[in-house]
Amino acid sequence: MRSNIRYFYSFFFFRLSKNVESFINKLNLSSNMKKKEFVYRHILYMVLEQGEQVATQQELSKILGISLSTVNYALKPLVRMGTVKINPMNFRVIDAKKILLYWASIRNVPKDIIYSTKVDGVIEIEKSMPDDIVYGAYSAYKFNFKDVPADYSEVYVYSLKKLEDRFPKKPGPANLFVLEKDPLIEKYGRTTTMAQTYVDLWNINTWYAGEFIKALEGRVDAVLE
């Protein structure tokens, strides 16, 4: 009888430990994927907006507040694709456009949405935003380049709050989308970077997102020429 009880508890705690281990691994994977995106965003910001193509892994680790192993993990697929070359003292970006497309392919915008609602008037939505948000997608393009390639009827912003008190929930198709603001996004200003604007638009399913992508792609290509 006692041996059966011991066996039961041994088996129970073995399964529990396996489940906990699996849960932790999933958390770590999710965290690494998010941190990978921090690395890609900064590399592309460095190339597209600062005109730099060479950096060190130590530098990225310090700027982003992440471990060297995470930076190395993020760079591995870029090295495999031939978009980054690792040198003894640094690394060089060889193909920023390919990095941009790779990031777009793994980006998951809907997963970051913490609140959405219907609000009348895009311009009024943008004007009514609090100071601590970061504009994304169409609004980011407009405020960055003082131009729009097409009319748009949706607003995407990054915030720590849902903004429900300012924009109450209303019935109908949502046109305001609040995405969870990551701890590093404000390093780049009140709008998303060129690269993040591009990858976010890539993951939005409207006809005018395509127009913004084409216009932004032209600007990206002009920088990389």
Phi, psi and omega per residue, in radians:
M1 nan -0.859 -3.139
R2 -1.101 -0.663 3.134
S3 -1.130 -0.625 3.096
N4 -1.139 -0.711 3.128
I5 -1.133 -0.767 3.120
R6 -1.074 -0.710 3.128
Y7 -1.095 -0.730 -3.129
F8 -1.069 -0.831 -3.108
Y9 -1.189 -0.646 3.106
S10 -1.091 -0.782 -3.139
F11 -1.152 -0.728 -3.119
F12 -1.066 -0.840 -3.096
F13 -1.262 -0.506 3.049
F14 -1.104 -0.818 -3.138
R15 -1.150 -0.702 3.132
L16 -1.080 -0.776 -3.136
S17 -1.114 -0.642 3.110
K18 -1.151 -0.711 3.122
N19 -1.151 -0.717 3.116
V20 -1.114 -0.760 3.130
E21 -1.068 -0.746 3.126
S22 -1.110 -0.719 3.134
F23 -1.106 -0.754 -3.138
I24 -1.139 -0.717 3.117
N25 -1.068 -0.684 3.110
K26 -1.138 -0.704 3.108
L27 -1.095 -0.773 -3.132
N28 -1.120 -0.692 3.128
L29 -1.103 -0.783 3.135
S30 -1.061 -0.770 -3.140
S31 -1.108 -0.748 3.135
N32 -1.099 -0.702 3.121
M33 -1.082 -0.719 3.129
K34 -1.157 -0.744 3.142
K35 -1.196 -0.554 3.039
K36 -1.011 -0.721 -3.136
E37 -1.159 -0.583 3.055
F38 -1.049 -0.740 -3.133
V39 -1.122 -0.805 -3.131
Y40 -1.120 -0.716 3.130
R41 -1.058 -0.769 -3.072
H42 -1.259 -0.677 3.094
I43 -1.042 -0.787 -3.122
L44 -1.237 -0.594 3.037
Y45 -1.096 -0.749 3.129
M46 -1.025 -0.744 -3.095
V47 -1.365 -0.889 -2.982
L48 -1.374 -0.563 -3.043
E49 -1.997 -0.250 3.095
Q50 -2.005 -0.160 3.100
G51 1.214 0.460 -3.119
E52 -1.963 2.498 -3.128
Q53 -2.129 -0.118 -3.090
V54 -2.104 2.379 3.091
A55 -2.681 3.054 3.061
T56 -2.032 2.706 3.100
Q57 -1.146 -0.621 3.101
Q58 -1.074 -0.722 3.125
E59 -1.075 -0.819 3.124
L60 -1.093 -0.732 3.130
S61 -1.016 -0.749 -3.123
K62 -1.230 -0.803 -3.107
I63 -1.108 -0.735 -3.047
L64 -1.596 -0.181 3.131
G65 1.178 0.635 3.122
I66 -2.195 2.885 -3.066
S67 -1.281 2.733 3.067
L68 -1.062 -0.622 -3.136
S69 -1.143 -0.603 3.099
T70 -1.212 -0.708 3.077
V71 -1.073 -0.795 3.132
N72 -1.070 -0.718 3.113
Y73 -1.088 -0.692 -3.137
A74 -1.218 -0.579 -3.094
L75 -1.351 -0.400 -3.044
K76 -0.942 -0.888 3.128
P77 -1.144 -0.492 3.122
L78 -1.225 -0.681 3.080
V79 -1.148 -0.743 -3.130
R80 -1.082 -0.603 -3.135
M81 -1.476 -0.090 3.134
G82 1.366 0.379 -3.122
T83 -1.656 -0.278 3.130
V84 -2.379 2.433 3.075
K85 -1.985 2.162 3.126
I86 -1.533 2.156 3.071
N87 -1.871 2.926 -3.119
P88 -0.996 -0.625 -3.051
M89 -1.914 -0.178 -3.068
N90 -2.860 -2.980 2.972
F91 -2.352 2.674 -3.118
R92 -2.134 2.373 3.077
V93 -1.390 2.128 -3.113
I94 -1.702 -0.687 -3.062
D95 -2.460 1.504 -3.108
A96 -1.128 -0.616 -3.115
K97 -1.083 -0.700 3.131
K98 -1.180 -0.637 3.062
I99 -1.095 -0.742 3.129
L100 -1.030 -0.807 -3.127
L101 -1.191 -0.624 3.095
Y102 -1.129 -0.797 3.114
W103 -1.065 -0.736 3.121
A104 -1.027 -0.606 -3.087
S105 -1.279 -0.390 -3.125
I106 -1.866 -0.117 -3.128
R107 -1.201 2.477 3.134
N108 -2.271 1.499 -3.100
V109 -1.115 -0.834 -3.121
P110 -0.969 -0.553 -3.129
K111 -1.137 -0.468 -3.104
D112 -1.526 -0.155 -3.089
I113 -1.268 2.165 3.138
I114 -1.886 -0.213 3.140
Y115 -2.863 2.529 3.055
S116 -2.629 2.600 3.128
T117 -2.809 2.994 3.090
K118 -1.681 2.246 3.119
V119 -2.386 2.415 -3.134
D120 -1.390 2.245 2.989
G121 1.490 1.880 -3.135
V122 -1.074 -0.785 -3.102
I123 -1.092 -0.706 3.114
E124 -1.155 -0.657 3.098
I125 -1.062 -0.864 -3.101
E126 -1.096 -0.698 3.140
K127 -1.194 -0.462 -3.038
S128 -1.576 0.060 -3.085
M129 -1.285 2.501 3.054
P130 -1.218 2.906 -3.033
D131 -1.263 -0.328 -3.019
D132 -1.667 0.262 3.100
I133 -1.672 2.901 3.030
V134 -2.121 2.194 -3.140
Y135 -1.320 2.441 3.107
G136 -2.218 3.103 3.025
A137 0.911 -2.178 -3.040
Y138 -1.081 -0.768 -3.116
S139 -1.119 -0.678 3.122
A140 -1.085 -0.760 3.111
Y141 -1.060 -0.835 -3.095
K142 -1.055 -0.826 -3.084
F143 -1.278 -0.494 3.116
N144 -1.320 -0.722 -2.987
F145 -1.976 0.018 3.102
K146 0.955 0.690 -3.055
D147 -2.853 2.751 3.010
V148 -2.419 2.353 3.127
P149 -1.379 -0.202 3.141
A150 -2.835 2.749 3.015
D151 -1.175 2.604 3.123
Y152 -2.440 2.702 -3.066
S153 -2.195 0.220 3.133
E154 -2.207 2.635 3.091
V155 -2.212 2.281 3.079
Y156 -2.044 2.228 3.082
V157 -2.360 2.709 3.063
Y158 -1.831 2.303 -3.085
S159 -2.694 2.709 3.026
L160 -1.432 -0.333 -3.122
K161 -1.939 2.736 3.141
K162 -1.286 -0.336 -3.121
L163 1.146 0.402 -3.098
E164 -1.170 -0.532 3.129
D165 -1.195 -0.545 -3.136
R166 -1.516 -0.581 -3.126
F167 -2.266 1.468 -3.080
P168 -1.064 2.726 3.130
K169 -1.149 2.271 3.118
K170 -2.314 2.618 3.117
P171 -1.228 2.746 3.115
G172 1.939 2.982 -3.135
P173 -1.069 2.238 -3.119
A174 -1.204 2.475 3.035
N175 -2.312 0.035 2.978
L176 -2.040 2.171 -3.119
F177 -2.175 2.103 3.124
V178 -1.793 2.102 3.139
L179 -1.835 2.585 -3.121
E180 -1.136 2.218 -3.099
K181 -1.432 2.193 3.125
D182 -1.411 2.837 -3.012
P183 -1.222 -0.169 -3.074
L184 -1.927 -0.180 -2.973
I185 -1.085 -0.549 -3.107
E186 -1.259 -0.220 3.066
K187 -1.037 -0.418 -2.994
Y188 -1.810 0.067 3.063
G189 1.914 -2.913 -3.068
R190 -1.423 -0.134 3.084
T191 -2.201 2.750 3.072
T192 -1.156 2.731 3.118
T193 -1.127 2.912 3.081
M194 -0.946 -0.799 -3.087
A195 -1.150 -0.786 -3.126
Q196 -1.193 -0.633 3.059
T197 -1.018 -0.763 -3.133
Y198 -1.101 -0.889 -3.058
V199 -1.200 -0.557 3.078
D200 -1.186 -0.789 3.098
L201 -1.063 -0.663 3.112
W202 -0.983 -0.549 -3.065
N203 -1.736 0.211 3.102
I204 -1.897 2.283 -3.001
N205 -1.721 1.283 2.985
T206 -2.348 2.735 -3.130
W207 -1.140 -0.616 -3.085
Y208 -1.353 -0.306 3.001
A209 -1.073 -0.650 3.094
G210 -1.079 -0.667 3.117
E211 -1.171 -0.695 3.109
F212 -1.173 -0.680 3.122
I213 -1.081 -0.797 3.135
K214 -1.073 -0.755 3.136
A215 -1.140 -0.733 -3.125
L216 -1.234 -0.619 3.093
E217 -1.069 -0.674 3.085
G218 -1.077 -0.706 3.121
R219 -1.191 -0.708 3.107
V220 -1.086 -0.825 -3.132
D221 -1.072 -0.642 3.127
A222 -1.108 -0.668 3.119
V223 -1.198 -0.683 -3.043
L224 -1.423 -0.214 -3.128
E225 -1.146 nan nan
